[in-house]
């Protein structure tokens, strides 16, 4: 999972989310679409994986979602990059 995160193409990112779990409409967290936020989100997810956390990779309607879901918080990357080979693969 670490190699996947290190090799993600941030030019393919649509947006990233950091905030409370739930509907993710933006009321409990923040969506960002800047290169800086993309890089910092990858770093935060790498730190979570290094601490032993598992990530989930899901296929949405027209994008892939790389997600860490904590007990109250979530960090997500929404990307156009094809991640079919990683969908539902654990750490």
N, C-alpha and C positions, 0 to 999 in steps of 0.2 A: 504494500500500500504506500510505503514511503517513496518508492520509485515512481509510482503513478503520480503522486503529488508533485514530485520534483520535475516530472516530464510534462505536466499539463501546459498547454499552450494558452497563455493568458489572453492572446489576441482573439481567442475563440469564446471567451467568457461573455455572457450576456449581463450578468449582475451577480453580486454576492449579498448574503443576508446574515445578520448577526442580531440576535435578540431572543425574546421569549418564544417558547414553543407554542403551538396552536395554529391559528388560521394563517399566520404569516402574511397578513394583509398590510403590514407595516405599522400597525398600531402598537405593537409590543416590541418592535425592533427597527432596524435600519437596513434599507437596501442601498447599495452603492454601485456605481458603474464607472469608477475611475481606476486607472492602472495601479495607483498607489494602494487603493483598497483591495484590489485583486491580489497583489503581492503580499500584503499583510494578512489576508485571509488564508492564503496558502501556508504561510509561516505559522499561523495559529493552528491550523489543522495538522501540520507536521508536528508541532509541539504536543498536541493531543494524542497523536499516534505514538509518539515517543514515550508518553506517559502510560501507554497501554490501552488507549481508547480504540474502539472499532468505528470504522466509517461505513456508511451505507451508500451505495451507488444505485440510483434509480433512473429509469428511462421515463421521461415525461412525454408530453404530446409532441413537442418539437425541440427538446433539449434534454440534456442529462443533468442530474443533480447529484453532487458529491456532498454528503451530509454527515455531520456529527450531531447527535441528539443527546444532550445531557439531561439531568433530572428536571431542570427548569429552563435551560438555555439551549439554543441551537446555532450552529454555524453551517451555512450552505453556500456552495458554488453552483451556479447555473451556467452551463456551457453548451456550445454547439458541437464541441469536439466529440467524435464518435468513441464512446466508451463501452460499446456492446460487450467486449470481452471481460469487462469488470463488473457488469451489472449483477448484483446479489452475491458478490464474492467477498467473503470476510477478510479480515486482516491476515 
